[in-house]
Structures are given as structure tokens and as C-alpha cells.
Amino acid sequence: MSHRTAVTYEFGEFRLEASNHLLLRNGEVVSLPPKVIEMLLMLVEEHGQVVSKDDLLERLSPNTVIEEGNLTQYIYTLRRAFGQKSYIETVPKRGYRFA
């Protein structure tokens, strides 16, 4: 994992602290696995752009093989954490975009 500076992203009632790998909702920590937070950071940093599934797989686990099904599970976990808010778009056959 790469070293990140003290950057904070805010969207709706959420705040994502890059350096601490923390997602907060109304000031309360949202408990998420490290890979899910890392994926969210990648999507947020590329907001508005489609991040391909291959790029996500490569960046999340450069030295190990993870399956595309893992990405689907990570996205599901994020969407559950966001509740009714729809911050992540699926771009069929391409990847995902943080909107």
C-alpha cells in the first residue's frame, strides 16, 4: 500500500481520511476491511473517472491474485455502508466510478 498524505474527502454525511484509512459517517467510524477502504480511496481519488476492474485488481493486490468476485464483494460492502446514498456507479464491462 502506498503512503498517503493527510488528505480528507467529504461527501454527504461521510468523511474519508486517506492517511488514517478511516471512513466516518457523521463523525462515527464505519468499520470496513482494509482492502475495502483502499478500494474506496482509489475510486475517490479518481472521482468521475471509470477505474477498470483490471486496474483495481492490480492496485489492490500487486503481488497476489485476487478474483473479480472480490471486487464485487468490496463494492457490495461499500454500498451497504453508504445506505441509501449511491456514490459508486457500476460501468458494465468496464469498472466502477465514484460519482
MARVO-893424 format. One record per residue (C-alpha): z, y, x; residue in one letter. Coordinates in Angstrom, 2 decimals. Each point is the difference from the previous one (the first is absolute). Layout:
% residues N
NODE        Z        Y        X  residuo
NODE        Z        Y        X        A
...
% end
This chain:
% residues 99
NODE        Z        Y        X  residuo
NODE     0.00     0.00     0.00        M
NODE    -0.79     3.44     1.18        S
NODE     2.53     2.76     0.68        H
NODE    -0.07     2.71    -2.66        R
NODE     1.31     3.54     0.17        T
NODE     2.37     1.47    -2.59        A
NODE    -2.60     0.37    -2.73        V
NODE     0.95    -0.03    -3.67        T
NODE    -2.41    -0.50    -2.89        Y
NODE     0.99     1.01    -3.52        E
NODE    -1.72    -1.11    -3.18        F
NODE     1.52     0.20    -3.46        G
NODE     3.63    -1.10     0.16        E
NODE    -0.64    -1.87     3.25        F
NODE     0.52     0.97     3.63        R
NODE    -1.33    -2.16     2.84        L
NODE     1.66     0.54     3.36        E
NODE    -2.44    -1.31     2.60        A
NODE     2.34    -0.04     3.00        S
NODE     2.76    -1.85    -1.89        N
NODE    -2.37    -2.27    -1.94        H
NODE     1.81     0.97    -3.21        L
NODE    -1.24     0.54    -3.52        L
NODE     2.34     2.04    -2.19        L
NODE    -0.17     0.52    -3.74        R
NODE     1.99     3.01    -1.17        N
NODE     2.02    -0.24     3.21        G
NODE     0.80    -3.72    -0.39        E
NODE    -1.37    -2.55     2.46        V
NODE    -2.64    -2.34    -1.43        V
NODE     0.50    -3.35     1.69        S
NODE    -3.34    -1.28     1.30        L
NODE    -0.94    -2.49     2.73        P
NODE    -1.10     1.59     3.32        P
NODE    -3.66    -1.11    -0.33        K
NODE    -0.19     1.56    -3.47        V
NODE     1.31     3.31     1.34        I
NODE    -2.45    -0.19     2.92        E
NODE    -2.88    -0.59    -2.43        M
NODE     1.13     2.93    -2.16        L
NODE     0.09     2.24     3.08        L
NODE    -3.56    -1.00     0.89        M
NODE    -1.23     0.77    -3.50        L
NODE     1.88     3.30    -0.24        V
NODE    -1.22     1.15     3.43        E
NODE    -3.58    -0.66    -1.16        E
NODE     0.57     1.44    -3.50        H
NODE    -3.17     0.38    -1.99        G
NODE    -1.90    -2.35     2.32        Q
NODE    -0.67    -3.67    -0.64        V
NODE     1.81    -2.18     2.55        V
NODE    -1.82    -3.30     0.27        S
NODE     1.81    -3.28    -0.39        K
NODE    -1.16    -1.04     3.47        D
NODE     1.40     3.19     1.52        D
NODE     3.33    -0.48    -1.77        L
NODE     0.21    -3.63     1.13        L
NODE    -0.81     0.92     3.60        E
NODE     2.41     2.92     0.14        R
NODE     2.87    -1.79    -1.73        L
NODE    -0.08    -3.07     2.22        S
NODE    -2.15     0.56     3.09        P
NODE     1.34    -3.10     1.77        N
NODE     0.35    -2.37    -2.94        T
NODE    -2.13    -1.11    -2.89        V
NODE     1.05     0.97    -3.49        I
NODE    -1.92    -0.84    -3.13        E
NODE    -1.64     2.36    -2.45        E
NODE     2.42    -1.36    -2.60        G
NODE     2.80     1.67     1.97        N
NODE    -1.67     3.38    -0.55        L
NODE    -0.17    -0.69    -3.72        T
NODE     3.71    -0.82     0.01        Q
NODE     0.82     3.18     1.97        Y
NODE    -1.98     2.12    -2.46        I
NODE     1.75    -1.71    -2.92        Y
NODE     3.39     0.74     1.61        T
NODE    -0.92     3.67     0.48        L
NODE    -1.26     0.38    -3.54        R
NODE     3.21    -1.51    -1.32        R
NODE     2.02     2.44     2.11        A
NODE    -2.02     2.92    -1.38        F
NODE     0.56    -1.09    -3.60        G
NODE    -2.24     1.82    -2.45        Q
NODE    -1.54     2.17     2.72        K
NODE    -3.39    -1.11     1.29        S
NODE    -0.30     1.21     3.58        Y
NODE    -2.07    -2.86     1.42        I
NODE    -3.52    -0.72    -1.17        E
NODE    -1.79    -3.28     0.59        T
NODE    -3.61     0.52     1.05        V
NODE    -1.65    -3.31    -0.88        P
NODE    -1.42    -1.97     2.94        K
NODE     0.96     2.82     2.41        R
NODE     3.71     0.69     0.21        G
NODE     2.63     2.44    -1.24        Y
NODE     0.44     3.74    -0.29        R
NODE     3.11     2.14    -0.34        F
NODE    -0.90     2.51    -2.68        A
% end
